[in-house]
Each structure stands twice: as C-alpha cells, then as structure tokens.
Amino acid sequence: MDWNSHEIDELIRRALAEDVGTGDVTSLATIPATAMAHARIVAKAPLVCAGLPLAQRVFRAFDTDAAIKLVANDGDTVEKGRELLQIHARARAVLTAERTALNFLAHLSGIATLTHHFVQRLAGTNAKIRDTRKTTPGLRMLEKYAVRMGGGTNHRIGLYDAILLKENHIALAGGVTAALGQAHAYASSRMNSREITAYEAFAGPREAAATTALPIQIEVRDEQEMREALEAGAEAVLLDNMTPDAASRCVKLARSLRRECVVEISGGITLDNARAYAETGADFLSSGALTHSAPAADLSLLVDTIEHS
C-alpha cells in the first residue's frame, strides 16, 4: 500500500474536514497551544492490526514534527492491553486527530481480525478465504488491504480487472455456454497490456499492468449448470448459495471433468459454516461479511502526560 499516494492524501483531507471543520473548539478552548502530550493507542481486546501507517499520517496532518513510534506492525496479532502506537506531539494535535485516527484503525483492524478468524477456521484445508466488492464506497483498496493483513486474499478489485458472469449476465447473454463464449471472445480482444488506473496504483505494485487476458469466472447454481460451464471451457466457477452437500458434489464434478478449474463457493458463508464448505475441496470461499459486517476493533488512545511550556 502506498501510504503517501494522492488518494491517501485526499482521504485524510476529507475525513478531517468532516470531523474538524473550522476547528476543534473544545481543544482550542481548554488546551494551551504550546502544550505537548505523550499518548499511546492500546488494544482493548485481541485483534489483528491494519491501518497503523494511516493513523500515523492522520496525527502528522496536525503536527508535522510529531514523534510517532509504531510499536506493532500491520498484520500483527496482538493481545488485550498491547500498545500499538506511541506519540509525542502537540496536545491539541493529538486530541484533534484522535477520533479520525481511531476510526480508520478500528475499522481496518476489525476487518483484519474477522478475516483472521476465517483463516483459522479453514486451517488444514485447501480453501482460502477471500473478499468481494461489498465494500464501503471510497474505502475499497484500504478494506481489501485489511483483508490481506488478516491472512485473506482479494477477489477482483472492481468491474474492470476480471470478468464475473453472474445470473443476470448469463440470462441476458442467452445461457451459460453463450455467456462464456462471448466472455472469452471479449477477453481475447483485450490481451494487449493496459495502463493501470490511479485507483489501482493506490494499492502499490501488487496491481501491475495486465498483459494477459482478463480472468473469467462464471456463477453456477446447480450441477447441470456446472457441467455445462465445464464443457464450455470454464476455467473458474463460482458456486452460488449451495448447501455444503450440493457444493461437494459440484467440486467432485469439476475435479473429474476439468481438474485445473478453480472452484469458489459464495453466498451465506459464515464462521459457523466455513469449515463445512472448505471441506468440500473448493479452492476459495468468499464472503462479503469480511468488509461489510466486520465489528470495529476495540481501541483506545490514552494520554499519559502533558507538558506545559
């Protein structure tokens, strides 16, 4: 993640403008401009860190000379009571930036923590957990970064970097075989390399310019559609809203007809049932809950001392 990108700059600017507006009147009224504070961010419950460099940048937006030490790193699993960040800066800056920094850090660490719980449930199976496009508008790259920090993997970034044929696309295209044929023809016409967008660059070098055909995945709802997709040359299929038993039969069908086909299961995946779906032999489970329903991590900023000069 490029924490110094224009997109990160704009995100911080908008977030602070929303919260601080024309000024933090409480801090202006009660804290001398020259006062300095020693403070720290502490985990109030076990969590997986994500977004610490972003929190650091939020504090520096108000005090460029702030001395900030990251005691933990993104991707670390920490216990209750663990310090994540220490800061020595102007007291007004610390308190004015506090809520925005904690909001980002709690949200992203919450996503990383929930993802980590899924990863633990899948341990020992072939399946990996990955995210969806069910993200907060404007925060997708950060939320997908948080999924990676929790040990998960990313599905497509947006509508532009992979073809996913869903129920409505298939119906409008004239069926599974027709939809796959049209998708393969379109992907073949797009094999020339393209420039990455500013949005992709936001995430750093991971999203490099594409030089191969767009990946194609097709959604199937039952064994009949699964068989038709495989016979039509499907390289990746998404089993949508199936029971574990039905998914298991489709995975076995895929392994017998097209062993290299990537099989993903989606729809209603929870911590309670993830293991059952993983044991079908699927390659991936995907869950929108990773990004749209992750509880915020429990964090607190504690001011230890204030120095008056």
Backbone torsions as a table, in degrees:
resi	resn	phi	psi	omega
1	MET	NA	131.1	178.1
2	ASP	-89.2	98.8	-176.0
3	TRP	-75.0	-8.4	179.1
4	ASN	-107.0	15.2	-178.0
5	SER	-72.9	161.1	176.7
6	HIS	-60.3	-37.0	-179.3
7	GLU	-64.0	-40.3	177.3
8	ILE	-66.9	-42.3	177.0
9	ASP	-54.8	-47.8	-177.2
10	GLU	-67.8	-37.9	178.9
11	LEU	-61.7	-45.9	179.1
12	ILE	-65.0	-43.3	-179.7
13	ARG	-59.1	-45.6	-178.9
14	ARG	-66.9	-41.1	-178.6
15	ALA	-64.3	-41.5	-179.4
16	LEU	-72.8	-36.0	177.3
17	ALA	-63.0	-37.5	179.6
18	GLU	-65.8	-40.3	-174.1
19	ASP	-90.7	-43.2	-173.2
20	VAL	-89.1	-34.0	179.3
21	GLY	57.2	-125.0	-178.4
22	THR	-84.9	-2.3	177.2
23	GLY	148.9	152.3	176.9
24	ASP	-82.7	90.8	-171.2
25	VAL	-65.4	-29.7	179.1
26	THR	-66.8	-48.3	178.6
27	SER	-66.3	-38.4	178.3
28	LEU	-62.8	-34.1	-177.5
29	ALA	-78.3	-26.2	-169.2
30	THR	-119.9	-15.5	-174.3
31	ILE	-117.6	124.6	178.0
32	PRO	-60.0	144.6	-177.5
33	ALA	-61.0	-28.4	-176.4
34	THR	-91.7	-4.2	-177.9
35	ALA	-66.8	141.1	178.1
36	MET	-115.8	147.4	-177.3
37	ALA	-128.1	142.6	167.1
38	HIS	-103.2	123.8	-178.0
39	ALA	-141.6	167.4	180.0
40	ARG	-150.6	149.7	174.1
41	ILE	-101.4	130.0	-173.5
42	VAL	-124.3	139.7	173.9
43	ALA	-76.6	126.5	178.5
44	LYS	-95.2	-1.2	176.8
45	ALA	-157.1	160.0	176.6
46	PRO	-58.1	141.2	-178.3
47	LEU	-159.8	169.2	171.2
48	VAL	-110.0	127.2	-174.7
49	CYS	-73.9	140.4	170.3
50	ALA	-158.3	129.4	176.9
51	GLY	102.0	9.5	-180.0
52	LEU	-60.7	-42.1	177.1
53	PRO	-63.5	-30.3	177.6
54	LEU	-69.3	-44.1	176.8
55	ALA	-59.5	-41.2	178.1
56	GLN	-58.8	-42.6	-179.9
57	ARG	-67.9	-34.8	178.8
58	VAL	-62.8	-44.5	178.8
59	PHE	-64.1	-39.5	-177.9
60	ARG	-71.6	-16.9	176.4
61	ALA	-63.8	-24.6	-179.7
62	PHE	-105.4	-18.5	177.8
63	ASP	-148.3	97.6	-176.6
64	THR	-66.4	-18.6	179.8
65	ASP	-95.2	7.4	-178.4
66	ALA	-57.8	135.7	174.1
67	ALA	-94.6	111.0	-174.9
68	ILE	-122.5	130.3	177.7
69	LYS	-118.7	123.0	174.9
70	LEU	-83.7	111.5	-178.6
71	VAL	-82.6	-23.2	175.2
72	ALA	-125.5	169.4	178.7
73	ASN	-121.5	154.4	174.3
74	ASP	-57.0	136.2	-177.5
75	GLY	96.5	-14.0	178.2
76	ASP	-73.5	141.3	169.9
77	THR	-94.9	123.4	-175.8
78	VAL	-123.4	155.2	-178.7
79	GLU	-95.4	166.6	176.3
80	LYS	-55.9	134.6	178.7
81	GLY	92.2	-9.0	-178.3
82	ARG	-73.2	135.5	173.3
83	GLU	-76.7	137.5	178.7
84	LEU	-106.6	-34.0	-173.8
85	LEU	-151.5	139.7	174.5
86	GLN	-119.5	142.4	-177.2
87	ILE	-140.9	139.0	171.1
88	HIS	-126.2	111.6	-173.9
89	ALA	-157.2	177.3	175.3
90	ARG	-58.2	132.4	-174.1
91	ALA	-59.0	-40.5	178.4
92	ARG	-60.6	-41.3	-179.2
93	ALA	-63.2	-42.2	-178.7
94	VAL	-60.9	-48.8	-176.0
95	LEU	-73.6	-31.9	179.3
96	THR	-70.7	-37.3	-178.5
97	ALA	-84.6	-14.4	-170.6
98	GLU	-51.1	-55.5	-172.3
99	ARG	-65.8	-43.3	-179.7
100	THR	-64.3	-42.6	178.7
101	ALA	-62.3	-44.3	-179.6
102	LEU	-68.4	-36.7	178.8
103	ASN	-60.1	-47.9	178.3
104	PHE	-62.0	-48.5	-174.4
105	LEU	-66.5	-40.7	-180.0
106	ALA	-67.4	-41.0	-179.4
107	HIS	-64.8	-50.0	-176.4
108	LEU	-70.6	-38.3	177.5
109	SER	-68.3	-31.3	175.3
110	GLY	-63.0	-42.3	177.5
111	ILE	-64.6	-45.7	179.4
112	ALA	-61.8	-38.6	-178.3
113	THR	-68.4	-45.2	177.8
114	LEU	-63.1	-41.6	177.7
115	THR	-59.4	-42.7	178.8
116	HIS	-59.7	-38.9	178.0
117	HIS	-62.8	-40.2	176.4
118	PHE	-64.2	-44.0	179.4
119	VAL	-58.1	-40.9	178.2
120	GLN	-63.3	-39.8	179.7
121	ARG	-65.2	-30.2	-176.0
122	LEU	-90.7	-3.1	-176.1
123	ALA	-55.0	133.4	179.4
124	GLY	90.8	-5.2	175.8
125	THR	-107.1	174.2	178.9
126	ASN	-80.5	-17.2	-169.9
127	ALA	-79.4	146.0	172.5
128	LYS	-118.0	149.5	178.2
129	ILE	-92.5	138.5	174.9
130	ARG	-142.2	165.5	-171.1
131	ASP	-90.9	-173.4	179.5
132	THR	-133.7	-168.6	174.9
133	ARG	-90.3	9.9	178.9
134	LYS	-83.0	71.9	-175.5
135	THR	-119.4	166.5	176.8
136	THR	-72.4	125.7	179.7
137	PRO	-52.4	130.3	-179.9
138	GLY	88.9	-12.4	-177.2
139	LEU	-117.5	12.5	-172.3
140	ARG	-57.6	-47.7	-176.4
141	MET	-64.9	-36.5	177.8
142	LEU	-68.1	-41.8	-179.3
143	GLU	-68.0	-37.8	177.3
144	LYS	-69.6	-33.2	172.7
145	TYR	-61.1	-43.5	180.0
146	ALA	-62.6	-37.1	176.0
147	VAL	-59.6	-43.7	178.8
148	ARG	-63.9	-38.3	179.4
149	MET	-64.2	-27.5	177.7
150	GLY	-84.6	-0.1	178.4
151	GLY	97.2	3.7	178.0
152	GLY	-87.9	-179.7	178.1
153	THR	-124.5	159.4	-178.2
154	ASN	-95.7	139.9	167.6
155	HIS	-81.9	-162.0	179.8
156	ARG	-59.3	150.3	-179.6
157	ILE	-75.3	-41.6	-179.7
158	GLY	-154.5	-160.0	-179.0
159	LEU	-78.6	-6.9	-170.8
160	TYR	-99.9	-16.0	-170.7
161	ASP	-109.7	3.6	175.2
162	ALA	-164.9	152.2	175.4
163	ILE	-98.2	124.1	174.9
164	LEU	-124.9	107.6	-178.0
165	LEU	-84.4	108.4	-179.5
166	LYS	-102.2	179.6	-172.4
167	GLU	-50.8	-47.0	-177.7
168	ASN	-69.2	-38.2	176.5
169	HIS	-61.3	-44.4	-177.8
170	ILE	-63.3	-43.1	-179.6
171	ALA	-63.5	-44.0	-177.5
172	LEU	-73.5	-25.7	179.8
173	ALA	-82.5	-15.8	178.1
174	GLY	105.8	17.8	176.5
175	GLY	120.3	173.0	-175.7
176	VAL	-60.1	-50.9	-176.6
177	THR	-64.1	-44.2	-179.7
178	ALA	-64.2	-42.2	-178.8
179	ALA	-64.0	-42.9	178.8
180	LEU	-64.9	-40.9	179.3
181	GLY	-61.4	-44.5	179.2
182	GLN	-65.8	-39.2	-179.8
183	ALA	-65.8	-43.0	179.1
184	HIS	-64.0	-39.5	178.5
185	ALA	-64.1	-43.1	-179.9
186	TYR	-66.3	-43.8	-179.2
187	ALA	-62.3	-38.8	179.1
188	SER	-62.7	-32.8	-179.4
189	SER	-76.7	-10.1	-176.9
190	ARG	-110.2	22.7	-173.1
191	MET	-76.2	-15.0	177.2
192	ASN	-67.3	148.2	-178.9
193	SER	-64.9	150.0	179.8
194	ARG	-128.1	158.4	175.5
195	GLU	-76.2	143.8	176.1
196	ILE	-75.6	149.5	179.0
197	THR	-78.9	164.7	176.2
198	ALA	-59.9	-34.2	-179.2
199	TYR	-66.0	-40.6	177.6
200	GLU	-67.7	-38.9	-179.0
201	ALA	-63.0	-27.7	177.0
202	PHE	-50.6	-35.8	-176.3
203	ALA	-84.8	-7.1	179.0
204	GLY	92.7	-163.8	-170.6
205	PRO	-67.3	-13.8	-177.8
206	ARG	-57.9	-38.2	-178.5
207	GLU	-95.3	75.1	-178.4
208	ALA	-79.4	168.0	-179.4
209	ALA	-60.5	137.3	-177.7
210	ALA	-79.1	133.0	178.0
211	THR	-122.5	4.3	178.2
212	THR	-124.2	175.6	-179.2
213	ALA	-63.6	152.7	176.3
214	LEU	-60.7	137.3	173.7
215	PRO	-62.6	147.1	180.0
216	ILE	-127.1	128.1	177.0
217	GLN	-130.6	144.4	179.9
218	ILE	-127.0	138.9	179.0
219	GLU	-85.0	134.4	176.4
220	VAL	-129.3	149.3	-174.2
221	ARG	-110.6	-12.1	-178.8
222	ASP	-160.8	178.7	-176.7
223	GLU	-65.0	-34.4	179.2
224	GLN	-62.3	-47.4	178.6
225	GLU	-67.0	-33.7	177.4
226	MET	-61.6	-47.8	179.9
227	ARG	-62.5	-43.0	179.9
228	GLU	-63.0	-41.2	180.0
229	ALA	-64.2	-43.4	179.9
230	LEU	-64.9	-41.4	179.4
231	GLU	-68.2	-23.2	178.5
232	ALA	-90.0	5.1	174.4
233	GLY	94.3	21.1	179.9
234	ALA	-61.1	132.7	178.1
235	GLU	-100.9	-16.8	178.0
236	ALA	-151.0	132.4	-179.7
237	VAL	-126.3	150.3	177.8
238	LEU	-117.3	114.7	178.4
239	LEU	-84.2	115.1	-170.4
240	ASP	-104.3	123.1	173.0
241	ASN	53.8	44.7	176.6
242	MET	-100.4	156.7	170.6
243	THR	-73.7	161.7	176.0
244	PRO	-56.3	-37.9	179.5
245	ASP	-65.6	-45.9	179.4
246	ALA	-64.7	-40.6	178.7
247	ALA	-63.3	-39.4	179.7
248	SER	-60.8	-41.4	179.4
249	ARG	-64.8	-38.9	-179.6
250	CYS	-69.5	-37.2	177.5
251	VAL	-63.9	-43.3	178.8
252	LYS	-62.6	-38.1	177.5
253	LEU	-63.5	-44.0	179.1
254	ALA	-61.9	-43.1	-178.1
255	ARG	-67.5	-26.6	-179.7
256	SER	-84.2	-33.4	-176.3
257	LEU	-95.8	-33.4	-176.3
258	ARG	-152.7	81.4	-168.1
259	ARG	-58.2	-33.2	-175.9
260	GLU	-80.2	-4.9	-179.2
261	CYS	-63.9	131.3	177.8
262	VAL	-81.7	128.1	-177.6
263	VAL	-114.7	125.7	177.9
264	GLU	-121.3	145.2	177.0
265	ILE	-117.6	133.7	-178.9
266	SER	-141.7	159.2	176.8
267	GLY	102.4	103.7	176.4
268	GLY	74.5	21.9	178.9
269	ILE	-77.1	124.7	179.5
270	THR	-129.6	170.5	175.7
271	LEU	-61.2	-31.9	-177.4
272	ASP	-71.3	-34.2	-175.9
273	ASN	-109.6	-2.2	-174.6
274	ALA	-58.1	-40.5	-178.0
275	ARG	-63.2	-41.2	-179.9
276	ALA	-62.5	-40.8	178.9
277	TYR	-70.3	-37.7	179.8
278	ALA	-63.8	-34.6	-178.1
279	GLU	-74.1	-1.4	172.8
280	THR	-72.7	-16.6	-176.8
281	GLY	97.2	6.8	179.0
282	ALA	-64.2	156.9	179.1
283	ASP	-82.2	-36.8	-177.5
284	PHE	-138.4	148.6	162.7
285	LEU	-115.6	139.1	177.2
286	SER	-122.4	143.6	-177.1
287	SER	-144.5	121.9	175.1
288	GLY	-67.0	-22.1	-178.5
289	ALA	-61.2	-25.3	180.0
290	LEU	-54.3	-39.5	-175.6
291	THR	-108.1	-28.8	-176.2
292	HIS	-96.6	-10.5	-176.2
293	SER	-134.0	11.7	-179.5
294	ALA	-70.1	128.4	176.4
295	PRO	-66.2	143.7	176.9
296	ALA	-63.7	140.3	176.0
297	ALA	-67.6	147.7	-176.6
298	ASP	-90.0	108.2	-176.0
299	LEU	-130.7	158.4	176.5
300	SER	-145.6	143.3	171.8
301	LEU	-101.5	124.6	-179.0
302	LEU	-115.2	126.3	174.4
303	VAL	-90.7	119.4	-177.4
304	ASP	-86.4	-47.4	-178.3
305	THR	-143.1	151.9	172.7
306	ILE	-125.6	130.5	-179.7
307	GLU	-106.5	127.0	177.8
308	HIS	-102.6	134.0	179.9
309	SER	-130.8	NA	NA
